[in-house]
Amino acid sequence: MSKPLVIFGSAEIAALAKFYFQHDSDRDVVAFTVDDEFVDKDSFQGLPLVPFSEVTKLYPPDKYNMHVALSYTKLNQLRKDKYEQAKLAGYTLASYVCSKSVTWQDLVIGDNCFILENQTIQPSVRIGSNVMIWSGNHLGHGSEIGDHTYIASHVVISGHCKIGECNFLGVNSTLRDFCNIGDSCFIAMGASVGRDMPNGSVALASQADVFTEDDRRAKALKKLYFKM
């Protein structure tokens, strides 16, 4: 049996982490913690909410593990800072990988990862620490995901891609095989990346044209496709 779990956070991601850990792991979530200045109530999700300055006394690291449940604020820098803060306090940081995903025995995952349902993770994939992967993605064989990266839903990472640290990959984005993505890159929703990206770069997708109901092009297209 794994050690009981304290979750760092008191917002939506922390509530989701509690749900997934409690319903799809052997972890017993016992409390939440945040930095002292953000403690504005005594409890969250029916469990104690304690200041971080007191957490090691109430839930010592030799008896409890921790999971940092924060999103991609400041291009993942906030989650990285709190990850390092929790490790410095002596905690072992728990990872979660949803059982409703396809993985293989050689998958390598670091600590404090949060990987949700319906992933297809092919052989020889390596995932660093403090990586958050939302639902329904494809991680191609031989690819590497760096620490502190956030991958949204329905992302396709083709084979043998190498993704650095502190990146954001938006919904429905796609990476061609053998792409190298640097650190602190932003790949926006729907972007199709076919070449390497240097540190700090941004990839954007073309936005769809939207025609209002009374626009002649909207009328013509509805007539063509739907006989309207």
Order of alpha helices (4+ residues) and beta strands (2+ residues): beta-alpha-beta-beta-beta-alpha-beta-alpha-beta-beta-beta-beta-beta-beta-beta-beta-beta-beta-beta-beta-beta-beta-beta-beta-beta-alpha
